[in-house]
């Protein structure tokens, strides 16, 4: 008799674990109707199994012993939703050694320890599903692995951290400073009490590591990602950007450039007319350009119990189908990695926005532009607002394409000028040349 049942165990009964369990329990008939497979939620392991999560879970399903779940011979798929590096990594590796397939939403773990996990999965002939690790309910992993498999990926741009996007949206719409927008994000539950991972670009970098690996066949190289957060962005910069026709977003960027791969996360000015610049609040979007398909964009909720749970269950169903059909697991092989080198940030080329604090006196702009010219940095436009004789005023310059190393050297020299009173702020600019 043909097998038609797949048993699942979940480790971690927090926000995403609850959403995953809810979908599996409440939509079980729908999933079975569409797949012909009975997905059974056999065990949920968590240190706290007493707290009411608002869903009816049979009492014998809950356990505080994750190892009992991992070692249960009847469980086919182990779903890790506890987060963090340890003991999550140990649980996943043990499940793989037990020949169980794994599904995880743990982007930090995959970005930093994923090479070992994927190698172990390949050695044991099991699959690791990780759709929920990037952009919540947006199926961007499936897009890169399957939908665009016939394309050479030219570039990927992502707004993939809802907390930072909410803060920048509030600063833009309400003309408030960063600190006020952060407090509101924390009050609404969009930002943690310690928001460092979100506002410093770390969470975005974890996700970009995964996207870069899929797009270009490179190993997971989190330590090679350039990371810069949004804490230095001011309402004044957002206002100047708007006047120049741009919005500021925390952007994840990976693309081919001069035979290498760029991997960078930083505040970025994007032209107002670009669709991705219109992605506001806690929403996420990923723009992917392929050589055959051209430009595509994927938009939706990047976090939350149900959107992320939806992505987790999608992985469970995909793996379950392969189990039932006895298909060969499509484990991502590190042996097929490409030879692309990671470009150093100092070699990256971009357009730039500079905000100088310059003394309001004749000849200042010529001094600054002279130094920029010495480093092959060409000025596209200039804004100077207000007069303050004898004091400093903001002088805003938008450049044409320039090399990062030249920009850093030029700013260092400009900041030493007697007519410049404060450290220069700069923001990289993406978009077509004027």
C-alpha positions as CSV (number, residue, x, y, z in Angstrom):
1,X,0.0,0.0,0.0
2,X,1.4,3.4,-1.0
3,X,2.4,5.7,1.8
4,X,0.3,8.9,2.1
5,X,1.4,10.3,5.6
6,X,4.3,12.5,6.6
7,X,5.0,13.1,10.3
8,X,6.4,16.5,11.5
9,X,8.0,17.7,14.7
10,X,8.5,21.3,15.6
11,X,11.2,22.6,18.0
12,X,10.3,26.1,19.2
13,X,6.7,27.1,20.0
14,X,7.2,30.9,19.9
15,X,5.7,33.3,17.3
16,X,6.7,31.4,14.2
17,X,6.2,28.0,15.8
18,X,2.7,29.0,16.8
19,X,1.9,30.2,13.3
20,X,3.3,27.1,11.7
21,X,1.3,24.8,14.1
22,X,-1.9,26.8,13.5
23,X,-1.6,26.5,9.7
24,X,-0.8,22.8,9.9
25,X,-3.7,22.1,12.3
26,X,-6.4,24.4,10.8
27,X,-5.5,24.0,7.1
28,X,-4.7,20.3,7.2
29,X,-7.7,19.3,5.1
30,X,-6.9,21.9,2.5
31,X,-3.3,20.8,2.3
32,X,-4.3,17.1,2.0
33,X,-6.8,18.0,-0.7
34,X,-4.2,19.8,-2.7
35,X,-1.3,17.3,-2.2
36,X,-2.9,14.0,-1.5
37,X,-0.7,13.7,1.6
38,X,-1.7,13.7,5.3
39,X,0.8,15.9,7.1
40,X,0.6,15.0,10.8
41,X,2.0,17.3,13.5
42,X,3.2,14.7,15.9
43,X,5.4,16.6,18.3
44,X,6.1,20.2,19.4
45,X,9.0,20.8,21.8
46,X,9.4,23.9,23.8
47,X,10.7,24.8,27.3
48,X,7.3,26.3,28.0
49,X,4.3,24.1,27.1
50,X,1.9,25.6,29.6
51,X,1.3,29.0,28.1
52,X,-1.8,29.4,26.0
53,X,-0.9,30.1,22.4
54,X,-4.6,30.5,21.3
55,X,-4.7,27.2,19.4
56,X,-5.9,23.7,20.3
57,X,-3.0,21.4,20.4
58,X,-3.6,17.8,21.7
59,X,-1.8,17.4,25.0
60,X,0.3,14.4,24.0
61,X,1.8,16.5,21.1
62,X,3.6,18.9,23.5
63,X,7.0,18.0,25.1
64,X,9.8,19.8,26.8
65,X,12.4,17.3,25.4
66,X,13.6,18.3,22.0
67,X,15.9,15.2,21.8
68,X,12.9,12.9,22.2
69,X,11.4,14.6,19.1
70,X,14.7,14.4,17.1
71,X,15.1,10.7,18.0
72,X,11.5,9.7,17.3
73,X,11.8,7.2,14.4
74,X,8.3,8.1,13.2
75,X,9.1,11.8,12.6
76,X,10.1,12.5,9.0
77,X,10.7,16.2,9.1
78,X,12.2,18.2,12.0
79,X,11.3,21.9,12.0
80,X,13.7,24.2,13.9
81,X,12.0,27.5,14.9
82,X,13.7,28.3,18.2
83,X,16.3,30.7,16.7
84,X,19.8,31.5,17.9
85,X,23.0,29.5,17.1
86,X,23.2,27.0,20.0
87,X,21.5,24.6,20.7
88,X,19.7,25.1,17.4
89,X,22.7,24.0,15.4
90,X,23.2,20.9,17.6
91,X,19.5,19.9,17.2
92,X,19.6,20.3,13.4
93,X,22.9,18.3,13.0
94,X,21.5,15.5,15.2
95,X,18.3,15.4,13.2
96,X,20.3,15.2,9.9
97,X,22.5,12.4,11.3
98,X,19.2,10.6,12.2
99,X,18.4,10.9,8.4
100,X,15.6,13.3,9.0
101,X,14.9,16.2,6.7
102,X,15.0,19.7,8.3
103,X,13.1,22.9,7.8
104,X,14.4,26.1,9.5
105,X,13.6,29.8,9.5
106,X,16.9,30.6,11.3
107,X,18.7,33.0,9.0
108,X,21.5,33.8,11.5
109,X,22.4,30.1,11.9
110,X,22.4,29.5,8.1
111,X,24.4,32.6,7.3
112,X,27.1,31.8,9.8
113,X,27.0,28.0,10.1
114,X,25.1,27.0,7.0
115,X,28.1,25.6,5.0
116,X,28.6,22.8,7.6
117,X,24.8,22.1,7.9
118,X,24.3,21.8,4.1
119,X,27.4,19.6,3.8
120,X,26.1,17.3,6.5
121,X,22.7,17.2,4.8
122,X,24.3,16.2,1.5
123,X,26.3,13.5,3.2
124,X,23.2,12.0,4.8
125,X,20.9,12.4,1.7
126,X,18.4,14.7,3.3
127,X,17.2,18.1,2.5
128,X,17.2,21.4,4.4
129,X,14.3,23.7,3.7
130,X,14.8,27.4,4.5
131,X,12.2,29.4,2.6
132,X,11.2,31.2,5.8
133,X,14.7,32.4,6.5
134,X,14.4,35.4,4.1
135,X,11.5,37.8,3.7
136,X,8.9,35.9,5.7
137,X,5.9,34.9,3.5
138,X,7.6,36.0,0.2
139,X,8.7,32.8,-1.6
140,X,12.0,34.3,-2.8
141,X,14.1,31.2,-2.1
142,X,11.8,29.2,-4.4
143,X,12.1,32.0,-7.0
144,X,15.9,31.8,-7.0
145,X,16.2,28.0,-6.8
146,X,13.4,27.1,-9.2
147,X,11.5,30.0,-10.9
148,X,14.6,31.7,-12.2
149,X,16.9,28.6,-12.5
150,X,17.4,29.3,-16.3
151,X,18.7,32.8,-15.7
152,X,22.1,34.3,-14.9
153,X,21.2,36.6,-12.0
154,X,22.4,40.1,-12.8
155,X,21.5,41.7,-9.5
156,X,19.3,41.4,-6.3
157,X,18.2,44.3,-4.3
158,X,16.2,43.8,-1.1
159,X,14.3,45.7,1.5
160,X,14.3,42.7,3.9
161,X,14.1,44.1,7.4
162,X,10.7,45.4,8.4
163,X,11.9,47.2,11.5
164,X,14.4,49.4,9.7
165,X,11.9,50.0,6.9
166,X,9.2,51.1,9.3
167,X,11.6,53.5,11.0
168,X,12.7,55.1,7.8
169,X,9.1,55.3,6.5
170,X,8.0,57.1,9.7
171,X,11.0,59.5,9.5
172,X,10.0,60.2,5.9
173,X,6.3,60.6,6.3
174,X,6.3,62.4,9.7
175,X,9.6,64.3,9.4
176,X,10.8,62.9,12.8
177,X,14.3,62.0,13.9
178,X,15.6,58.4,14.2
179,X,15.3,58.2,18.0
180,X,11.6,59.1,18.0
181,X,10.8,56.7,15.1
182,X,12.7,53.9,16.9
183,X,10.7,54.4,20.1
184,X,7.5,54.2,18.2
185,X,8.6,51.0,16.5
186,X,9.4,49.5,19.9
187,X,6.1,50.6,21.3
188,X,4.2,48.9,18.5
189,X,6.3,45.7,18.8
190,X,8.1,46.1,15.5
191,X,11.5,46.6,17.2
192,X,13.0,44.6,20.0
193,X,14.1,46.2,23.3
194,X,17.6,45.8,21.9
195,X,17.2,46.6,18.2
196,X,20.8,46.3,17.3
197,X,20.4,43.4,14.8
198,X,17.8,45.3,12.9
199,X,19.0,48.9,12.9
200,X,22.7,48.1,12.3
201,X,22.0,45.9,9.3
202,X,23.0,42.6,10.9
203,X,19.7,40.8,10.3
204,X,19.6,42.1,6.7
205,X,23.2,40.9,6.2
206,X,22.2,37.4,7.4
207,X,19.5,37.2,4.8
208,X,21.6,38.7,2.1
209,X,24.2,36.0,2.7
210,X,21.6,33.4,1.8
211,X,20.4,35.3,-1.3
212,X,23.9,35.8,-2.6
213,X,24.7,32.1,-2.1
214,X,21.6,31.1,-4.1
215,X,22.0,33.7,-6.8
216,X,25.7,33.1,-7.5
217,X,26.5,29.6,-6.3
218,X,29.0,30.9,-3.7
219,X,29.4,29.5,-0.2
220,X,27.6,31.3,2.7
221,X,30.0,34.1,3.4
222,X,28.4,36.3,6.1
223,X,31.7,37.7,7.2
224,X,32.3,39.1,3.7
225,X,29.2,41.2,3.7
226,X,29.7,44.9,4.1
227,X,27.3,46.1,6.9
228,X,26.2,49.6,7.7
229,X,23.1,50.6,9.7
230,X,20.6,53.5,9.7
231,X,21.4,55.2,13.0
232,X,23.2,58.1,11.4
233,X,20.4,59.0,9.0
234,X,18.7,62.3,9.9
235,X,15.3,63.9,9.0
236,X,17.4,66.5,7.2
237,X,19.0,63.9,5.0
238,X,15.6,62.4,4.2
239,X,14.4,65.9,3.2
240,X,17.4,66.6,1.0
241,X,17.0,63.2,-0.6
242,X,13.3,64.0,-1.4
243,X,14.3,67.3,-2.9
244,X,16.7,65.4,-5.2
245,X,14.0,62.9,-6.2
246,X,15.0,60.0,-3.9
247,X,13.9,57.9,-0.9
248,X,16.4,56.5,1.6
249,X,16.0,52.7,2.3
250,X,18.2,50.1,4.1
251,X,19.0,48.1,1.0
252,X,20.6,44.6,0.7
253,X,22.5,44.5,-2.6
254,X,24.2,41.6,-4.3
255,X,25.3,41.8,-7.9
256,X,27.9,40.8,-10.5
257,X,30.5,43.5,-11.0
258,X,33.8,43.3,-12.9
259,X,33.8,39.5,-12.6
260,X,33.1,39.5,-8.9
261,X,30.1,39.5,-6.5
262,X,29.2,42.5,-4.4
263,X,27.5,41.8,-1.1
264,X,26.6,45.0,0.8
265,X,24.0,46.3,3.2
266,X,23.7,50.0,3.8
267,X,21.3,53.0,3.7
268,X,20.7,53.7,0.0
269,X,19.1,56.5,-1.9
270,X,16.7,55.1,-4.6
271,X,14.9,57.2,-7.2
272,X,11.3,58.0,-6.3
273,X,10.0,56.5,-9.5
274,X,11.5,53.0,-8.8
275,X,8.9,50.6,-7.5
276,X,11.0,49.3,-4.7
277,X,11.2,52.9,-3.2
278,X,7.5,52.7,-2.7
279,X,7.8,49.8,-0.3
280,X,6.9,51.3,3.1
281,X,6.2,50.3,6.7
282,X,7.0,46.8,7.8
283,X,6.6,45.3,4.3
284,X,9.5,43.6,2.5
285,X,10.4,43.5,-1.2
286,X,13.0,41.8,-3.3
287,X,13.9,42.9,-6.8
288,X,15.7,40.4,-8.9
289,X,17.1,41.0,-12.4
290,X,17.8,38.0,-14.6
291,X,19.5,38.0,-18.0
292,X,16.5,36.2,-19.6
293,X,13.5,37.4,-17.6
294,X,14.6,40.9,-17.0
295,X,13.4,42.8,-13.9
296,X,11.1,41.1,-11.4
297,X,9.9,42.1,-7.9
298,X,8.4,40.2,-5.0
299,X,6.5,42.0,-2.3
300,X,4.8,41.1,1.0
301,X,5.0,40.7,4.7
302,X,8.5,39.9,5.8
303,X,7.7,38.7,9.3
304,X,5.0,37.6,11.7
305,X,3.5,34.3,12.8
306,X,1.3,33.5,9.8
307,X,3.4,34.9,6.9
308,X,6.5,33.2,8.1
309,X,4.5,30.1,9.1
310,X,3.2,29.9,5.6
311,X,6.7,29.7,4.2
312,X,7.7,27.0,6.8
313,X,4.7,24.9,5.8
314,X,5.5,25.4,2.1
315,X,8.9,23.8,2.8
316,X,7.3,21.0,4.8
317,X,4.9,20.3,1.9
318,X,7.7,20.4,-0.7
319,X,9.9,17.9,1.2
320,X,6.8,15.8,2.0
321,X,6.1,15.3,-1.7
322,X,9.6,14.1,-2.3
323,X,9.4,11.7,0.6
324,X,6.1,10.2,-0.7
325,X,7.4,10.0,-4.3
326,X,10.8,8.8,-3.2
327,X,12.4,11.5,-5.2
328,X,16.1,12.2,-4.9
329,X,16.6,15.1,-2.4
330,X,17.6,18.4,-4.1
331,X,20.2,19.2,-1.5
332,X,22.2,22.3,-2.4
333,X,25.7,21.0,-3.1
334,X,28.7,23.0,-2.0
335,X,30.8,21.1,-4.6
336,X,29.0,23.1,-7.4
337,X,30.0,26.4,-6.0
338,X,31.2,29.0,-8.5
339,X,34.6,30.7,-8.7
340,X,33.3,34.2,-8.2
341,X,35.4,36.3,-5.9
342,X,33.8,38.7,-3.4
343,X,34.6,42.3,-4.3
344,X,36.1,44.4,-1.5
345,X,33.9,47.4,-0.5
346,X,36.7,49.8,-1.4
347,X,36.5,48.7,-5.0
348,X,32.8,49.1,-5.3
349,X,31.5,51.9,-7.6
350,X,28.4,53.9,-6.8
351,X,26.9,57.4,-7.0
352,X,27.1,59.3,-3.7
353,X,25.2,61.8,-1.6
354,X,27.4,64.0,0.6
355,X,26.2,66.4,3.3
356,X,29.1,68.7,4.3
357,X,28.9,71.1,7.3
358,X,30.6,74.0,5.5
359,X,31.3,77.6,6.6
360,X,29.2,80.1,4.8
361,X,31.9,82.1,3.0
362,X,33.1,82.5,-0.5
363,X,35.3,79.9,-2.1
364,X,34.2,76.9,0.0
365,X,32.5,75.0,-2.8
366,X,35.5,75.5,-5.0
367,X,37.8,74.0,-2.3
368,X,35.5,71.0,-1.8
369,X,34.9,70.4,-5.5
370,X,38.6,70.7,-6.2
371,X,39.4,67.9,-3.8
372,X,36.6,65.7,-5.2
373,X,38.0,66.4,-8.7
374,X,41.5,65.3,-7.6
375,X,39.9,61.9,-6.7
376,X,38.0,61.6,-10.0
377,X,34.7,62.3,-8.3
378,X,32.4,64.3,-10.6
379,X,29.5,66.5,-9.2
380,X,26.0,66.0,-10.6
381,X,24.1,68.5,-8.5
382,X,24.5,70.8,-5.5
383,X,22.0,72.1,-2.8
384,X,22.8,74.8,-0.3
385,X,20.0,76.1,1.9
386,X,20.0,79.3,3.9
387,X,22.7,81.8,4.9
388,X,24.6,81.9,8.1
389,X,27.4,84.4,7.7
390,X,30.4,83.3,9.8
391,X,28.7,80.0,10.7
392,X,28.3,76.6,9.1
393,X,25.5,75.5,6.8
394,X,24.6,72.1,5.1
395,X,26.1,71.8,1.6
396,X,24.7,68.8,-0.2
397,X,26.4,67.3,-3.2
398,X,25.2,64.5,-5.5
399,X,27.9,62.8,-7.5
400,X,28.2,60.7,-10.6
401,X,29.7,57.2,-10.3
402,X,32.8,57.0,-8.2
403,X,34.9,54.4,-6.5
404,X,34.4,53.9,-2.7
405,X,38.2,54.1,-2.0
406,X,38.4,57.4,-3.7
407,X,35.3,58.7,-1.9
408,X,36.8,57.8,1.6
409,X,40.1,59.4,0.7
410,X,38.4,62.6,-0.5
411,X,36.2,62.9,2.5
412,X,39.1,62.4,4.8
413,X,40.9,65.3,3.1
414,X,37.8,67.5,3.0
415,X,37.0,66.9,6.7
416,X,40.4,68.4,7.5
417,X,39.7,71.7,5.8
418,X,39.3,74.6,8.2
419,X,36.1,75.6,6.4
420,X,34.4,72.2,7.2
421,X,33.1,72.1,10.8
422,X,31.8,68.6,11.2
423,X,32.2,65.1,9.9
424,X,30.8,64.6,6.4
425,X,27.9,62.2,6.1
426,X,27.6,60.2,2.9
427,X,24.9,57.9,1.5
428,X,25.4,55.6,-1.5
429,X,22.9,56.1,-4.4
430,X,21.5,53.4,-6.7
431,X,19.8,54.1,-9.9
432,X,20.4,55.2,-13.5
433,X,22.9,57.9,-14.2
434,X,21.2,61.3,-14.9
